[in-house]
Amino acid sequence: MSSVKKAWDMVDEAKREIDNLSAEQVKAELDAGTATVVDIRDFRELYLKGMVPGAFHCDRGMLEFWIDPASEYYREVFKPEQRYILYCAGGGRSALSAKTMKDMGYTNVAHLESGFGGWAAAGLPIEEQKTGSKWVLRSDVS
């Protein structure tokens, strides 16, 4: 019987190869303008919970394509020589994503170890995303 690698084992491996930052460290870098903070959560998570002010949203499913300059989906915000800090809800997806960015040639990559949940628990600012959104919840519609 083959052994299946566990997702959290992969997260632990990724964390050994990237910078794991606290919410306060991420806030300091964001305030200093030394990093681009990237929210990789699903758009529904942004809608329901908000996001770190000043963060750029890149859905996890598109990351590899948006950061690859040879891809037709490449986004100019991504440049291999810049500093990037990724976050998700709890730190798992962002660790894997930061490792992927490193594997693709981005050398200055970190992630928010406690995720957006840690950011919110630390009482740091949150930017609401419902206003002006094209998305709505069924419960929001009369």
N, C-alpha and C positions, 0 to 999 in steps of 0.2 A: 504494500500500500504506500502511495506517495505521501510525502509530508507537505502540507500546505503552510506557507508562511503566513503568520498572523499580521494583520494590519498594524497593531500596536507595536509589534516587534520592528516593523519597518519605520514607524514613527520614531522609536527609540534610536534606531540606527541613524536616521536622518538628523536627529538632534545632536548626535555626536560630531556631525560634520558642519554644523551651522551655528551661528550666534543665536542664543536663546535669551531674549530680552524681557525685562519686567515692563509693566504698563508705564511706570514712571520713566524708565529709560527711553521707551518709544516716544512718550510725550516730549521729553527733552530734545530728542533728535528732530521731531516734527516742529517744535517751537524754534529750534536753531536753523531749520531749513536745510539740514544736512542729508535728508533722506526722503525718498518718495515712499509713502505708506500705501500699501495695496491691500484692499479688502477683497478676498477671494470667495466670500460667501455667496450663496445663491441670492438672486434678487428678492426672493420672498423674505429672506432673513433680514435684508436691508429694510424692506418695507415694514416689517413687524418690529424690529429692534432699533433701527437707526444705524448710523455708522460713525466712525472716528472722523471728526471734522478735518477736512483737508485731504482725506484719503481718496485714492483713485480706485474705482471698482473694476475688477477683472474676474469674471466668473471662473471658478476653478477649471471647468471643462474647456476653456479657451486659452488657458495660460501658455502652453507650449507654442501655440500658433501666434499669439499676440507678441511674444518675446523674440520670436525668430525673424530676423531681418529678411530672410529669404522667403518667408511665408506671405501669401496674398492677404493674410489677416493681420500682419504686423501693425503694431501701434507705436507711433513715434515717441510716446512717453517712456518706452523701454529702450535703454541704451546700456550695453554691457559694462561700461566704465562707471556707472552711477551706483549710488547706495539705495537699496530697496529693503523695506521691512514689510513682511506679509503678515496678515492675520486672518483667522477664521473665527468660528464660535468658541472653540476650546483649545486650540493649539495643535491638533493632529493634522488637519489638512494643510495648514500653513507650514508646518515642519516639512511635510512631504513636498510641498510646492517650492519652498526655499531650496531644498536639496535638488529638485529638478532644475531650478534656475542655475544653480552652481554647476550641475552636470552639463548644462547647455552653454557654459562660458561666462556666466555672470558671477564675478568673484566677490562682490561686496553685498552679500545677501544675509538677512536675519529674519527672525519671526518673533511675534509677540507670544511668548510661551503660554501665558494664561488665556490667550484669545480675547475676543470681544467681551466675553463674560467677565474676565479679569479686569478689563478696562472699565467696564460698567461698575463692577464691585469696588474698584478703587475710587469711584466717585468722579471720574474724569469726564470731560464734556462729550456729549453725544449729539450728533446732528440728525434730526428727524428727517425721514425720507418719504413720508406719505403725501405731504403737500406737493401738488403738481405732478404726482406720479401717474403714469398711465395705467397702473395696476390698482385694483381694489379687491377687498375681501368680499365674499358674498354677504357676510354679516354686516358690512358697511353700506350695502345697497338696500334701499327700502323697496 
